[in-house]
Amino acid sequence: MISEQTSPETKGVTVEVLGTVDLAGEITGMEGRQLRMRRVTIDPGGVFGPIHDHQGRPGTVYILEGTITDHRNGIATDYGPGLGWPEDRHTTHWLENRGSASAVEISVDVVMKE
């Protein structure tokens, strides 16, 4: 287990982009942004870090398999299949898989086009 006071680096994480939508033609004022959906797999003992915020990159997460621990504001919260969380401008966090099986999430967010 990693201390709440540390800012761990990413390890044991696989990210697959499932789809994107260019928002410039969809919503006025969204030029340069896209809606993105990803499948994120975190291996046992894996970390999705370092600590990061979601200012200008709002999204939502849904857990498909396993359990992901979300660390924010000094509080660790476990989320299992069928659960998830919002990521808004007030979100500053990092994630880890403390379990013995891989954890899989679907993450949907609005990001700047690459």
Backbone as ProteinMPNN parsed JSONL, in Angstrom:
{"seq_chain_A": "MISEQTSPETKGVTVEVLGTVDLAGEITGMEGRQLRMRRVTIDPGGVFGPIHDHQGRPGTVYILEGTITDHRNGIATDYGPGLGWPEDRHTTHWLENRGSASAVEISVDVVMKE", "coords_chain_A": {"N_chain_A": [[0.843, -1.175, 0.0], [0.443, 2.257, -0.706], [1.503, 5.291, 0.726], [-0.714, 7.942, 1.639], [0.452, 10.406, 1.452], [2.32, 10.406, -0.547], [3.197, 10.866, -4.018], [2.658, 8.876, -6.299], [4.122, 7.384, -9.254], [2.885, 6.371, -12.494], [2.32, 2.922, -13.01], [1.992, -0.384, -14.277], [-0.299, -0.023, -15.869], [-2.595, -0.074, -18.526], [-3.792, 1.607, -21.315], [-6.436, 1.999, -23.522], [-7.695, 3.662, -26.252], [-10.998, 3.949, -27.05], [-12.724, 5.413, -28.574], [-13.358, 8.629, -30.142], [-14.826, 11.897, -30.388], [-14.911, 14.728, -32.338], [-15.519, 17.796, -30.993], [-15.845, 20.314, -32.047], [-17.587, 20.743, -34.248], [-19.92, 20.032, -33.097], [-20.714, 21.321, -30.695], [-21.055, 24.677, -29.994], [-18.275, 26.733, -29.343], [-16.555, 24.759, -28.524], [-14.271, 24.29, -29.964], [-11.242, 22.687, -30.779], [-11.441, 20.769, -28.852], [-12.215, 17.422, -27.754], [-14.445, 14.659, -27.248], [-13.679, 11.835, -25.422], [-13.358, 8.317, -25.111], [-12.076, 5.795, -23.05], [-10.63, 2.607, -22.288], [-9.323, 1.514, -19.372], [-6.937, -0.446, -17.864], [-5.806, -1.618, -14.835], [-3.234, -3.271, -13.41], [-2.824, -5.737, -10.732], [-1.537, -4.172, -7.872], [-0.879, -2.012, -9.387], [-0.609, 1.482, -10.363], [-2.231, 4.495, -11.177], [-1.017, 7.337, -11.732], [0.988, 10.322, -11.71], [-0.32, 12.18, -8.872], [-3.007, 14.13, -10.018], [-4.993, 16.722, -11.615], [-8.293, 17.673, -12.813], [-8.914, 19.99, -14.111], [-10.321, 21.719, -16.719], [-10.669, 19.349, -18.004], [-13.059, 17.596, -17.705], [-14.78, 14.612, -16.638], [-16.054, 11.224, -16.413], [-16.084, 8.096, -14.679], [-16.456, 4.562, -14.907], [-16.579, 1.457, -13.346], [-15.744, -1.679, -14.571], [-14.592, -4.193, -13.919], [-12.995, -5.753, -11.091], [-11.456, -3.862, -8.38], [-10.941, -0.46, -7.798], [-9.003, 1.887, -6.123], [-9.581, 5.129, -5.271], [-7.8, 7.969, -4.597], [-8.206, 10.894, -2.943], [-8.086, 14.13, -1.505], [-6.913, 13.188, 0.863], [-8.373, 10.94, 1.437], [-9.109, 7.56, 0.88], [-11.026, 5.781, -1.352], [-12.766, 2.892, -2.203], [-13.867, 1.478, -5.239], [-15.958, -0.748, -6.893], [-17.135, -3.113, -9.417], [-19.714, -1.745, -11.438], [-19.858, 0.638, -10.167], [-18.69, 4.059, -9.893], [-17.199, 7.309, -10.478], [-17.396, 10.937, -10.591], [-15.303, 13.266, -12.372], [-14.342, 16.356, -11.973], [-13.671, 19.934, -12.148], [-12.833, 20.278, -9.562], [-11.562, 18.011, -8.816], [-8.742, 16.368, -7.656], [-6.519, 13.845, -7.741], [-5.294, 10.402, -7.472], [-4.977, 6.989, -8.591], [-5.2, 3.518, -7.586], [-4.704, -0.062, -7.734], [-5.377, -2.194, -5.346], [-5.985, -4.8, -5.175], [-5.978, -8.396, -5.992], [-6.533, -9.067, -8.55], [-6.799, -7.93, -11.959], [-8.041, -4.613, -12.543], [-10.608, -2.96, -14.281], [-11.643, -0.105, -15.969], [-13.982, 2.158, -17.548], [-13.418, 5.187, -18.96], [-14.604, 8.358, -19.606], [-14.074, 11.44, -21.057], [-13.65, 15.019, -21.608], [-11.31, 16.432, -23.639], [-8.402, 18.312, -24.771], [-7.756, 18.325, -28.243], [-5.332, 16.168, -29.644]], "CA_chain_A": [[0.0, 0.0, 0.0], [1.202, 3.485, -0.853], [1.084, 6.336, 1.659], [-1.534, 9.025, 1.098], [1.266, 11.603, 1.31], [3.205, 10.294, -1.703], [2.627, 11.106, -5.338], [3.245, 7.77, -7.061], [4.144, 7.405, -10.716], [2.096, 5.329, -13.139], [2.935, 1.625, -13.289], [1.022, -1.454, -14.407], [-1.536, 0.513, -16.435], [-2.753, -0.138, -19.978], [-4.875, 2.495, -21.735], [-6.867, 1.791, -24.908], [-8.694, 4.631, -26.686], [-12.091, 3.242, -27.714], [-13.361, 6.297, -29.539], [-13.326, 10.064, -29.914], [-15.72, 12.726, -31.195], [-14.466, 16.112, -32.417], [-16.65, 18.585, -30.506], [-15.914, 21.609, -32.734], [-18.795, 20.816, -35.075], [-21.069, 19.552, -32.334], [-21.112, 22.269, -29.661], [-20.422, 25.981, -30.169], [-17.287, 27.078, -28.326], [-15.749, 23.587, -28.144], [-13.207, 24.104, -30.929], [-9.998, 22.188, -30.213], [-11.714, 19.753, -27.829], [-12.865, 16.193, -28.196], [-14.972, 13.721, -26.267], [-12.832, 10.647, -25.545], [-13.687, 7.165, -24.271], [-10.933, 4.89, -22.925], [-10.661, 1.443, -21.399], [-8.093, 1.565, -18.584], [-6.72, -1.648, -17.06], [-4.767, -1.439, -13.824], [-2.801, -4.57, -12.89], [-2.685, -5.787, -9.274], [-0.393, -3.37, -7.428], [-0.665, -0.915, -10.325], [-0.935, 2.845, -9.953], [-2.473, 5.488, -12.222], [-0.585, 8.585, -11.116], [1.017, 10.839, -10.342], [-1.498, 12.954, -8.506], [-3.349, 15.023, -11.123], [-6.312, 17.344, -11.501], [-9.142, 17.572, -13.995], [-9.294, 21.324, -14.568], [-10.384, 21.761, -18.171], [-10.761, 17.969, -18.517], [-14.062, 16.881, -16.918], [-15.11, 13.276, -17.12], [-16.698, 10.285, -15.51], [-15.466, 6.767, -14.709], [-17.331, 3.441, -14.558], [-15.766, 0.262, -13.131], [-16.253, -2.915, -15.17], [-14.048, -5.371, -13.23], [-12.029, -5.511, -10.028], [-11.667, -2.735, -7.474], [-9.992, 0.635, -7.934], [-8.99, 2.806, -4.993], [-9.437, 6.519, -5.676], [-7.216, 8.75, -3.505], [-8.37, 12.345, -3.069], [-8.283, 14.874, -0.257], [-6.489, 12.372, 1.993], [-9.324, 9.852, 1.656], [-9.048, 6.472, -0.092], [-12.346, 5.197, -1.538], [-12.768, 1.741, -3.102], [-14.984, 1.353, -6.163], [-16.004, -2.034, -7.572], [-17.955, -3.169, -10.628], [-21.011, -1.086, -11.409], [-19.725, 1.932, -9.491], [-17.759, 4.976, -10.527], [-17.116, 8.627, -9.87], [-17.195, 12.059, -11.507], [-14.02, 13.971, -12.334], [-14.624, 17.727, -12.377], [-12.585, 20.898, -11.904], [-12.43, 20.203, -8.169], [-10.946, 16.706, -8.595], [-7.296, 16.162, -7.662], [-6.452, 12.484, -7.22], [-4.549, 9.343, -8.138], [-5.687, 5.712, -8.465], [-4.396, 2.299, -7.473], [-5.378, -1.352, -7.612], [-4.839, -2.901, -4.183], [-6.483, -6.176, -5.227], [-5.157, -9.467, -6.562], [-6.955, -9.24, -9.942], [-6.804, -6.681, -12.724], [-9.222, -3.758, -12.462], [-10.87, -2.351, -15.582], [-12.601, 0.999, -15.944], [-14.255, 2.936, -18.739], [-13.256, 6.59, -18.639], [-15.082, 9.255, -20.664], [-13.746, 12.809, -20.676], [-13.477, 16.036, -22.633], [-9.883, 16.79, -23.634], [-7.889, 19.042, -25.926], [-7.342, 17.431, -29.334], [-3.875, 15.983, -29.726]], "C_chain_A": [[0.886, 1.234, 0.0], [0.638, 4.53, 0.109], [0.269, 7.4, 0.947], [-0.697, 10.269, 0.799], [2.177, 11.555, 0.087], [2.453, 10.616, -2.98], [3.225, 10.074, -6.289], [3.17, 7.977, -8.571], [3.32, 6.242, -11.255], [2.928, 4.076, -13.345], [1.818, 0.601, -13.395], [-0.315, -1.01, -14.966], [-1.498, 0.407, -17.953], [-3.969, 0.708, -20.34], [-5.155, 2.254, -23.214], [-7.937, 2.828, -25.229], [-9.742, 3.875, -27.5], [-12.787, 4.105, -28.755], [-13.223, 7.744, -29.145], [-14.362, 10.729, -30.817], [-15.164, 14.144, -31.157], [-15.655, 16.996, -32.044], [-16.807, 19.927, -31.216], [-17.191, 21.76, -33.541], [-20.054, 20.432, -34.337], [-21.621, 20.586, -31.353], [-20.34, 23.572, -29.869], [-19.465, 26.257, -29.007], [-16.39, 25.922, -27.916], [-14.644, 23.295, -29.159], [-11.935, 23.657, -30.206], [-10.185, 21.13, -29.137], [-12.395, 18.535, -28.443], [-13.406, 15.428, -26.995], [-14.22, 12.418, -26.497], [-13.335, 9.559, -24.597], [-12.494, 6.212, -24.281], [-11.285, 3.716, -22.022], [-9.305, 1.431, -20.701], [-8.034, 0.299, -17.731], [-5.558, -1.382, -16.117], [-4.463, -2.815, -13.238], [-2.796, -4.563, -11.368], [-1.413, -5.052, -8.85], [-0.1, -2.181, -8.32], [-1.165, 0.411, -9.788], [-1.166, 3.687, -11.195], [-2.223, 6.842, -11.568], [0.231, 9.358, -12.126], [-0.275, 11.576, -10.034], [-1.748, 13.983, -9.607], [-4.732, 15.622, -10.9], [-7.067, 17.206, -12.817], [-9.664, 18.941, -14.431], [-9.216, 21.359, -16.085], [-10.505, 20.389, -18.805], [-11.781, 17.173, -17.691], [-14.368, 15.516, -17.507], [-15.865, 12.475, -16.081], [-16.077, 8.915, -15.726], [-16.491, 5.738, -14.264], [-16.474, 2.186, -14.457], [-16.463, -0.963, -13.72], [-15.858, -4.149, -14.368], [-13.092, -4.943, -12.136], [-12.422, -4.331, -9.153], [-10.549, -1.719, -7.664], [-10.137, 1.53, -6.713], [-8.664, 4.193, -5.517], [-8.966, 7.315, -4.464], [-7.413, 10.225, -3.791], [-8.661, 12.96, -1.717], [-7.933, 14.044, 0.977], [-7.402, 11.21, 2.308], [-9.191, 8.838, 0.521], [-10.427, 5.815, -0.148], [-12.26, 4.078, -2.557], [-14.044, 1.724, -3.937], [-14.871, 0.022, -6.878], [-16.915, -1.973, -8.778], [-19.327, -2.53, -10.44], [-20.997, 0.257, -10.718], [-18.75, 2.81, -10.266], [-17.792, 6.309, -9.832], [-17.005, 9.698, -10.948], [-15.794, 12.628, -11.329], [-14.271, 15.37, -12.878], [-13.465, 18.645, -12.008], [-12.087, 20.894, -10.47], [-11.689, 18.899, -7.842], [-9.426, 16.787, -8.712], [-7.094, 14.81, -6.999], [-5.407, 11.637, -7.929], [-5.255, 8.037, -7.813], [-4.717, 4.573, -8.241], [-5.302, 1.084, -7.404], [-4.695, -2.107, -6.479], [-5.205, -4.384, -4.207], [-5.508, -7.15, -5.859], [-5.539, -9.779, -8.007], [-6.913, -7.892, -10.646], [-8.116, -5.94, -12.524], [-9.371, -3.041, -13.798], [-11.935, -1.268, -15.42], [-12.828, 1.527, -17.351], [-14.23, 4.386, -18.293], [-13.705, 7.408, -19.845], [-14.79, 10.677, -20.209], [-13.674, 13.717, -21.884], [-12.047, 16.521, -22.525], [-9.552, 17.666, -24.836], [-7.482, 18.013, -26.98], [-5.827, 17.37, -29.387], [-3.377, 16.239, -31.123]], "O_chain_A": [[1.945, 1.254, 0.627], [-0.577, 4.631, 0.278], [0.53, 7.722, -0.212], [-1.095, 11.098, -0.019], [2.754, 12.579, -0.28], [1.222, 10.633, -3.007], [4.187, 10.364, -7.001], [2.278, 8.652, -9.085], [3.087, 5.255, -10.557], [4.075, 4.137, -13.789], [0.813, 0.697, -12.691], [-1.356, -1.548, -14.588], [-0.501, 0.753, -18.587], [-5.041, 0.554, -19.755], [-4.252, 2.297, -24.049], [-8.971, 2.878, -24.562], [-9.424, 3.243, -28.508], [-13.371, 3.589, -29.708], [-13.001, 8.067, -27.978], [-14.725, 10.198, -31.866], [-14.965, 14.706, -30.08], [-16.691, 16.949, -32.708], [-17.807, 20.615, -31.007], [-17.813, 22.821, -33.511], [-21.147, 20.5, -34.899], [-22.835, 20.717, -31.195], [-19.11, 23.566, -29.914], [-19.803, 26.043, -27.843], [-15.542, 26.089, -27.039], [-14.134, 22.176, -29.212], [-11.596, 24.187, -29.148], [-9.208, 20.642, -28.569], [-13.046, 18.608, -29.485], [-12.894, 15.537, -25.881], [-14.128, 11.944, -27.629], [-13.688, 9.826, -23.449], [-11.965, 5.86, -25.335], [-12.118, 3.821, -21.122], [-8.265, 1.35, -21.354], [-8.958, 0.005, -16.973], [-4.475, -0.976, -16.537], [-5.333, -3.448, -12.64], [-2.767, -3.492, -10.763], [-0.34, -5.286, -9.408], [0.826, -1.416, -8.048], [-2.013, 0.47, -8.898], [-0.399, 3.613, -12.155], [-3.109, 7.414, -10.932], [0.159, 9.058, -13.318], [-1.205, 11.59, -10.841], [-0.814, 14.634, -10.076], [-5.531, 15.113, -10.115], [-6.54, 16.688, -13.802], [-10.726, 19.039, -15.045], [-8.173, 21.063, -16.668], [-10.451, 20.273, -20.029], [-11.419, 16.189, -17.047], [-14.233, 15.294, -18.71], [-16.255, 12.977, -15.027], [-15.601, 8.606, -16.818], [-17.294, 5.992, -13.366], [-15.72, 1.878, -15.38], [-17.62, -1.245, -13.408], [-16.674, -5.045, -14.156], [-12.451, -3.897, -12.235], [-13.56, -3.864, -9.18], [-9.369, -2.068, -7.689], [-11.246, 1.886, -6.317], [-7.617, 4.413, -6.126], [-9.635, 7.34, -3.431], [-6.863, 10.757, -4.755], [-9.382, 12.393, -0.895], [-8.576, 14.176, 2.018], [-7.235, 10.554, 3.336], [-9.164, 9.209, -0.652], [-10.941, 5.35, 0.869], [-11.741, 4.277, -3.655], [-15.146, 1.924, -3.426], [-13.813, -0.31, -7.412], [-17.416, -0.904, -9.129], [-20.004, -2.741, -9.433], [-22.015, 0.949, -10.684], [-18.073, 2.347, -11.183], [-18.339, 6.44, -8.737], [-16.579, 9.423, -12.07], [-15.182, 12.488, -10.271], [-14.397, 15.56, -14.088], [-12.401, 18.178, -11.602], [-11.026, 21.45, -10.185], [-11.239, 18.711, -6.712], [-8.893, 17.218, -9.734], [-7.448, 14.631, -5.834], [-4.732, 12.089, -8.854], [-6.043, 7.974, -6.869], [-3.557, 4.64, -8.649], [-6.483, 1.173, -7.07], [-3.576, -2.597, -6.631], [-4.77, -5.14, -3.339], [-4.382, -6.799, -6.211], [-4.94, -10.658, -8.627], [-6.984, -6.843, -10.006], [-9.17, -6.554, -12.357], [-8.39, -2.573, -14.377], [-12.984, -1.49, -14.816], [-11.983, 1.369, -18.232], [-14.936, 4.77, -17.36], [-13.247, 7.182, -20.965], [-15.196, 11.083, -19.121], [-13.642, 13.261, -23.027], [-11.611, 16.966, -21.463], [-10.322, 17.75, -25.793], [-6.933, 16.961, -26.652], [-5.135, 18.372, -29.202], [-2.178, 16.131, -31.38]]}, "name": "protein", "num_of_chains": 1, "seq": "MISEQTSPETKGVTVEVLGTVDLAGEITGMEGRQLRMRRVTIDPGGVFGPIHDHQGRPGTVYILEGTITDHRNGIATDYGPGLGWPEDRHTTHWLENRGSASAVEISVDVVMKE"}
